[in-house]
Amino acid sequence: MAGAFYAGEVLKGASFAASRLDADILIHLTERDDHAAWLSGDLLSPDAVDGVLFADIDRDWAVVRRAIGACLPAVVLNNPTDEPFNCIAINNRKAACQATGHLIAQGHRRIAHIAGDLDTQAGQDRLAGYYDALEAAGIPREKRLVRKGGFLRTPARTAALAFLKDMAKNERPTALFAASDVMALEVLDTARALGMVVPEDLSVIGFDNNLHACGRTNLCTFEQPIVDMARLGVENLYQMTLGLAKLPVKVLLEAKYIKGKTTTTIH
C-alpha cells in the first residue's frame, strides 16, 4: 500500500509536468531486487530517450553512473546525497525529528517507533530523525522501543502488539511515531482492540498523509510533497536536456505537519 501510494504520487507529478512541457514519458517498471535490469541497453541509448528520472534507487549510485556514462541527463528522486548527482528529495529526517519532537513537547518520554523499510533511504532517515529528537531532549535510546515495520501492515501490527500487549503496563510507550500512515493505522486498530483509548492512552503520529489509507481517522501525520518532487524532477530534467540547467541540481523539500486528533498532552 505504501509503495503504491508513493508510486501513484510520483506518476501524478511527473505527468503534470510532462503535459505542461508537451513531453513524452516512458515508464519503465523493474524488480526492486534486480538492479542489473534497471537500465536495459535500449534505455541507455540517447537515440531512444533524452534523459532518465529515477523514482527511487535505494542508494545504488552505480545505476546513475551508468546513465551518465551513456551521456544521458539523470535526476534522482528521494535519495539526497553529497555526491555530484542531480537529486530532488524530501527532508525525511527533519520531518521525523519534528514528529518525535511534537510528542516530546506534549510531555511524552516513552516514545516508540515503528521503522519503515530500512533498505530505503526514507526508512533510514525517518529512524535517524526519531533518534535526533530523543538526543536533543536528553532521552536515552531504548532498543526495545524500536521495531521494524517495513512500511507493511502485518509487521506493524506485530510491532504494535509487542509494545502494547507484551510489555509490562508501566513500561509501555505513551506515544508512538510510525514511519508511514499505513503502519500508524495498524497501531490504532491494535490499541483499540486491546481496549485502549487514543489519544488518552496512546498518542500516535504517522507519516505520508495517505488519504487512501487514513480515510476519516483524523490521524496526526506529515504530508510529503511527492507530487511536487516528481514535477520538479521532470522540469529540471527537461531543462538539462536543453543545456539550460545549472548543475548539479540539489533540491530538498520540506514535509508539512497535518494536525489530527491522535495525540494529546500528558502530565
Secondary structure, DSSP 8 states (H G I E B T S, - for coil): -HHHHHHHHHHHHHHHHHHHHT---------TT-GGGSS-TTTT-TTT-S-EEES--TT-HHHHHHHHHTT--EEEES---SSSS-EEEE-HHHHHHHHHHHHHHTT---EEEEE--TTSHHHHHHHHHHHHHHHHTT----GGGEEE-TT-HHHHHHHHHIIIIIS-GGGS-SEEEESSHHHHHHHHHHHHHTT--TTTT-EEE-SB--HHHHTTS--BEEE--HHHHHHHHHHHHHHHHTT-S-SS-EEEE--EEE--SS-----
